[in-house]
């Protein structure tokens, strides 16, 4: 069953702690993305990666870090430097083409700071 | 920088009426414009897309139009049904695998 999987679905973090969100895809997609979704603000790009061992900052990268050691995996770490981490996080992937292609989304992780 | 504006933020229509959502993009190099539907608590899913070499595309009750000169594109849903109720996002891509999303439109179809 092909797709993109995020885990966990819900995550609680204490202030000052780092936490890592998992994203795995078996679609053989080259590109992967992390978005943050807040009410009324749409989807804001945190980081994206076009190829293994390479990634670029999006519009709101501060306080986040990523790695892309394998084509299938693109984990996101929310660090203690992120001042307002409570949000819904969506991972996505797409094929590498020149003319644009559909992005497939995971089911999301809702992170709450307690 | 790159920006996509989406209007309206909320839209209520009577069942059977049409709904129109509009987006404007800033980067004239954008060449791919997808529309995503996100039902409550679920992941966004592609419903229709259009490339810059096409002015209009239709799929049953859904259509998208693109005006490259004015840098705007619109989603049209005809004969709306309660199951069309969701949040709709437009996006623009420059073909560099980077999608810029609009802020979303919450569509409510009233029975």
Boltz contact constraints between the chains, C-beta under 6 A:
constraints:
  - contact:
      token1: [A, 31]
      token2: [B, 97]
      max_distance: 6.0
  - contact:
      token1: [A, 42]
      token2: [B, 101]
      max_distance: 6.0
  - contact:
      token1: [A, 42]
      token2: [B, 102]
      max_distance: 6.0
  - contact:
      token1: [A, 42]
      token2: [B, 103]
      max_distance: 6.0
  - contact:
      token1: [A, 42]
      token2: [B, 104]
      max_distance: 6.0
  - contact:
      token1: [A, 43]
      token2: [B, 101]
      max_distance: 6.0
  - contact:
      token1: [A, 50]
      token2: [B, 97]
      max_distance: 6.0
  - contact:
      token1: [A, 98]
      token2: [B, 95]
      max_distance: 6.0
  - contact:
      token1: [A, 99]
      token2: [B, 95]
      max_distance: 6.0
  - contact:
      token1: [A, 100]
      token2: [B, 32]
      max_distance: 6.0
  - contact:
      token1: [A, 100]
      token2: [B, 93]
      max_distance: 6.0
  - contact:
      token1: [A, 100]
      token2: [B, 95]
      max_distance: 6.0
  - contact:
      token1: [A, 102]
      token2: [B, 46]
      max_distance: 6.0
  - contact:
      token1: [A, 103]
      token2: [B, 99]
      max_distance: 6.0
  - contact:
      token1: [A, 105]
      token2: [B, 43]
      max_distance: 6.0
  - contact:
      token1: [A, 105]
      token2: [B, 44]
      max_distance: 6.0
  - contact:
      token1: [A, 107]
      token2: [B, 43]
      max_distance: 6.0
